[in-house]
Amino acid sequence: MKTYDAIIVGAGPSGATAALRLAQRGVRDVLFLDRDRYPRDKTCGSGLSPMAIALADELGYGQELRERSYPIHQLWLGTPGGRRILLRSNVETVVMLRKDYDFMLVERAKAAGAEFRDGTRVRELIERGGRTVGVRLESGDELFARYVFVAGGAHDKWTSDPRPKRSISTLMGWWEGFDVEPNTMEMIFDKNLSPLYGWLFPESNTRVNIGICIDGQDDDGAKSQRSVRPVFDQFLKDHYGARLAKATQVGRLKGHPIVYTTWISNTTAPGRITIGEAARVTHHVTGEGIYQAMQTGVFAADAVASILAGAREESAFKTYEWKLRARFVPGFVVGHALRGIMKTSLLDKLADAYQNDAVRALVTRTVGSAMAGKRISEVDQPGAPSSRPIAPSPAHSL
Ligand SMILES: Cc1cc2nc3c(=O)[nH]c(=O)nc-3n(C[C@H](O)[C@H](O)[C@H](O)COP(=O)(O)OP(=O)(O)OC[C@H]3O[C@@H](n4cnc5c(N)ncnc54)[C@H](O)[C@@H]3O)c2cc1C
């Protein structure tokens, strides 16, 4: 019976990136599998941050990503008090439909040498002597590996983290024939969503996705009883009523949780390593998880490749978890400060003072960097509209 070096359960950005990285590091017997048939959809705003693009460059597909995605040059930030400010910066952000993005990653990993099976659901992990040694498929077949990567996303069942899950609730939809402001995203910290936000991400010059996120738990950790649908309907009415009147909805509305944590923990067990949203590595204010999934996939692949080359499992796994903490926990802690700020009038006050050059540069640097996950600064783009606050117009009412 064949024993793979690695079996990866889930081929989202975490699993496919781990497969790609393992193959790039010369690990040959890598199998990654997904229960869905590819290309498959994932409920997602499909926004790829500057950090995701930089990592795509490192993994060798940055150029293809730029060519196939929709570029974003500026961001309208809506404040809880109903003002809005335009952030323009020197960073790259793109939107690429997850169906296409994830499939591109899968194709890259296959081309690098990893074996892929779609339409293949894992029913359970196989444990022997306190160690994960393989997976049992829905079909009953058993597959064995020296390492199993747990990459099943928000609903994953095999995380070794016993803590209760915290999550953000979302609802989103897609519209064609929309009056798109080219290359411009919107993130609106509407007070009804406080401390989180609603978004509009353009996927082309005519098509957008619009969604909201709200906390899935109350402050005491109990599941929120709030229903997302009426909040979403109100959000659409308040912000996009006029622009949506001329657009056509594509498909149905979709919701999906975003699982998060502040302190990353319990990501490994003997023979098993957890990555991506299964490891709860998403940003709890922006909801960003694609870059985080990719980066965890890279760190985990590096850890397992080093073990296969002779390093001790225990120390490689420890290094993996500390790398995750060093990379992500500071941003998650800043996220708590951002959540606090969104509950005050501070952002409204900054919006009022936004004409002032120093304030504008400060907001771009601090708020922009916190959202982008990368140090950024303001740029003036020739021909672009004024970076001063623009009074809400009926067509763009906030
Ligand atoms: C509404 C919404 C909007 C979002 N917008 C953004 C955004 O704009 N930008 C951003 O960066 N992030 C965004 N996110 C977060 C992002 O979508 C996730 O964090 C990211 O997809 C996590 O990647 P992953 O690889 O860990 O998991 P996933 O992408 O969820 O992939 C997991 C895969 O595992 C497979 N799987 C699960 N169980 C099994 C099994 N038993 N057997 C075989 N296969 C299995 C699934 O089919 C799936 O393909 C958003 C999330 C939501 C819900």
The ligand as an SDF file (V2000), in Angstrom:
LIG
                    3D

 53 58  0  0  0  0  0  0  0  0999 V2000
  -18.8500   36.2080    2.5060 C   0  0  0  0  0  0  0  0  0  0  0  0
  -17.3500   36.0860    2.6270 C   0  0  0  0  0  0  0  0  0  0  0  0
  -16.5380   37.0290    1.9940 C   0  0  0  0  0  0  0  0  0  0  0  0
  -15.1550   36.9160    2.0790 C   0  0  0  0  0  0  0  0  0  0  0  0
  -14.3880   37.8180    1.3890 N   0  0  0  0  0  0  0  0  0  0  0  0
  -13.0500   37.7050    1.4350 C   0  0  0  0  0  0  0  0  0  0  0  0
  -12.2490   38.5820    0.6360 C   0  0  0  0  0  0  0  0  0  0  0  0
  -12.7410   39.4130   -0.1300 O   0  0  0  0  0  0  0  0  0  0  0  0
  -10.8930   38.4600    0.7270 N   0  0  0  0  0  0  0  0  0  0  0  0
  -10.3190   37.5210    1.5550 C   0  0  0  0  0  0  0  0  0  0  0  0
   -9.0830   37.4860    1.6220 O   0  0  0  0  0  0  0  0  0  0  0  0
  -11.0520   36.6540    2.2710 N   0  0  0  0  0  0  0  0  0  0  0  0
  -12.4030   36.7100    2.2330 C   0  0  0  0  0  0  0  0  0  0  0  0
  -13.1630   35.7950    2.9180 N   0  0  0  0  0  0  0  0  0  0  0  0
  -12.4980   34.7220    3.6950 C   0  0  0  0  0  0  0  0  0  0  0  0
  -12.0230   33.5880    2.7710 C   0  0  0  0  0  0  0  0  0  0  0  0
  -13.0670   33.2230    1.8910 O   0  0  0  0  0  0  0  0  0  0  0  0
  -11.6090   32.3350    3.5840 C   0  0  0  0  0  0  0  0  0  0  0  0
  -10.9650   32.7050    4.7680 O   0  0  0  0  0  0  0  0  0  0  0  0
  -10.6800   31.4410    2.7370 C   0  0  0  0  0  0  0  0  0  0  0  0
  -11.3940   30.8640    1.6660 O   0  0  0  0  0  0  0  0  0  0  0  0
  -10.0790   30.3180    3.6040 C   0  0  0  0  0  0  0  0  0  0  0  0
   -9.3520   29.4550    2.7450 O   0  0  0  0  0  0  0  0  0  0  0  0
   -9.1470   27.9140    3.1570 P   0  0  0  0  0  0  0  0  0  0  0  0
   -8.3220   27.2990    2.1140 O   0  0  0  0  0  0  0  0  0  0  0  0
   -8.7030   27.8290    4.5640 O   0  0  0  0  0  0  0  0  0  0  0  0
  -10.6290   27.3010    3.1600 O   0  0  0  0  0  0  0  0  0  0  0  0
  -11.7100   27.2030    1.9650 P   0  0  0  0  0  0  0  0  0  0  0  0
  -11.4600   28.2170    0.9260 O   0  0  0  0  0  0  0  0  0  0  0  0
  -13.0330   27.2090    2.6500 O   0  0  0  0  0  0  0  0  0  0  0  0
  -11.4510   25.7920    1.3280 O   0  0  0  0  0  0  0  0  0  0  0  0
  -11.7050   24.6110    2.0340 C   0  0  0  0  0  0  0  0  0  0  0  0
  -11.9200   23.4750    1.0330 C   0  0  0  0  0  0  0  0  0  0  0  0
  -11.9710   22.2450    1.7680 O   0  0  0  0  0  0  0  0  0  0  0  0
  -12.9190   21.4020    1.1400 C   0  0  0  0  0  0  0  0  0  0  0  0
  -13.3620   20.4010    2.1230 N   0  0  0  0  0  0  0  0  0  0  0  0
  -13.9540   20.6300    3.3130 C   0  0  0  0  0  0  0  0  0  0  0  0
  -14.2090   19.4810    3.9410 N   0  0  0  0  0  0  0  0  0  0  0  0
  -13.7600   18.4810    3.1320 C   0  0  0  0  0  0  0  0  0  0  0  0
  -13.7600   17.0560    3.2280 C   0  0  0  0  0  0  0  0  0  0  0  0
  -14.2780   16.4120    4.2760 N   0  0  0  0  0  0  0  0  0  0  0  0
  -13.2060   16.3540    2.2090 N   0  0  0  0  0  0  0  0  0  0  0  0
  -12.6750   16.9830    1.1250 C   0  0  0  0  0  0  0  0  0  0  0  0
  -12.6770   18.3180    0.9900 N   0  0  0  0  0  0  0  0  0  0  0  0
  -13.2010   19.0690    1.9800 C   0  0  0  0  0  0  0  0  0  0  0  0
  -14.0250   22.3670    0.7190 C   0  0  0  0  0  0  0  0  0  0  0  0
  -14.8070   21.8160   -0.3390 O   0  0  0  0  0  0  0  0  0  0  0  0
  -13.2280   23.5930    0.2800 C   0  0  0  0  0  0  0  0  0  0  0  0
  -12.9810   23.6160   -1.1090 O   0  0  0  0  0  0  0  0  0  0  0  0
  -14.5590   35.8740    2.8480 C   0  0  0  0  0  0  0  0  0  0  0  0
  -15.3780   34.9240    3.4710 C   0  0  0  0  0  0  0  0  0  0  0  0
  -16.7640   35.0150    3.3560 C   0  0  0  0  0  0  0  0  0  0  0  0
  -17.6150   33.9860    4.0350 C   0  0  0  0  0  0  0  0  0  0  0  0
  1  2  1  0
  2  3  1  0
  2 52  2  0
  3  4  2  0
  4  5  1  0
  4 50  1  0
  5  6  2  0
  6  7  1  0
  6 13  1  0
  7  8  2  0
  7  9  1  0
  9 10  1  0
 10 11  2  0
 10 12  1  0
 12 13  2  0
 13 14  1  0
 14 15  1  0
 14 50  1  0
 15 16  1  0
 16 17  1  0
 16 18  1  0
 18 19  1  0
 18 20  1  0
 20 21  1  0
 20 22  1  0
 22 23  1  0
 23 24  1  0
 24 25  2  0
 24 26  1  0
 24 27  1  0
 27 28  1  0
 28 29  2  0
 28 30  1  0
 28 31  1  0
 31 32  1  0
 32 33  1  0
 33 34  1  0
 33 48  1  0
 34 35  1  0
 35 36  1  0
 35 46  1  0
 36 37  1  0
 36 45  1  0
 37 38  2  0
 38 39  1  0
 39 40  1  0
 39 45  2  0
 40 41  1  0
 40 42  2  0
 42 43  1  0
 43 44  2  0
 44 45  1  0
 46 47  1  0
 46 48  1  0
 48 49  1  0
 50 51  2  0
 51 52  1  0
 52 53  1  0
M  END
$$$$
